Amino acid sequence: MVKKSYSLRPSIGDQVFDTLNHLFMVLLCIVMLYPLLYVLFASISDANRFASHTGILLYPAGFSFKAYQAVFSNRYVMTGYVNTLTIVVSGVAVNLFLTMLGAFVLSRRDLYMRRPFMLMILMTMYFSGGIVPSYFNIRDLNLMDTIWALILPGAVNTTNLIILRTAFEAIPPSLEESAKIDGAGDFTVFWTITLPLSKAALAVMVLYYGVGHWNSWFNASIYLKTRAKYPLQLILREILVEDQVGTMMSAMDANEGFLNLKETIKYATVIVATLPILCIYPLIQKYFTKGVMIGAIKG
């Protein structure tokens, strides 16, 4: 008998495909990364030199931190940071606690009227009362001008609830059955089996809810009246959209070029708003893909 030899060396077609695939991914990374680098370079550039610069910006035009000095000279920026961190920590805690409880209950296969409950929950994804009824609810519950007006109305997100429920359902039922044979109750199963085996999905929930609270400004603009309670995004929105840069310029050198410095200040505010999230994301990236795919594999 003639033995067939199989070569592990990739074919020319595979090599060409891999090369083109790598080139495409490098190009895609450049396209996605360059806007962030442009904003960073612009924020630390000299205002006058940046104003005269045209074309692609591959490095800072000069070097100056005056834009960041102007941003942080606004006393409400640091207050906004503290308020936002308070909202993010408190909001994620409430969101995660209620979402975990709801997902665990809905993942029980013997739950009475399970499908009608899910149908009612799904309805909230397509229909809502609107802004005016929501405002009246917050007002009548005496939540106006408090951080709870920004946390409680969105305490449970339907999409996140479904993703986490799917993750809980993916846990083998035999583990729960074995625990109940040993005398474990529902709370013990929830705390010692379900949560430890769903770390990837929980990390995704923390990211989704955390980013949502960090970027939120619209509800704060409606429900908060005291400026000292404004979150960071609402303060930065005033700088970017409402053009209140002039209120921060009193301590700056008039010869620096007011109009030029306004542009670099706007780029600095973008960095101030996005840097914390960019620093946190790599810490939970390894859980992110796995957690997101849970909802895509099993509905």
HUCOR-V750374 format. One record per helix or strand of 3 or more residues. SS is the DSSP state (a for helix, b for strand). FROM is the first residue (numbers start at 1). LEN is the number of residues. Records with the same first field share a line. If there is no record, write none. Layout:
SS: FROM-LEN + FROM-LEN
This chain:
a: 12-32 + 47-6 + 66-8 + 75-32 + 114-10 + 131-10 + 148-7 + 158-12 + 173-9 + 186-9 + 196-20 + 218-6 + 227-3 + 232-9 + 245-4 + 254-3 + 258-40
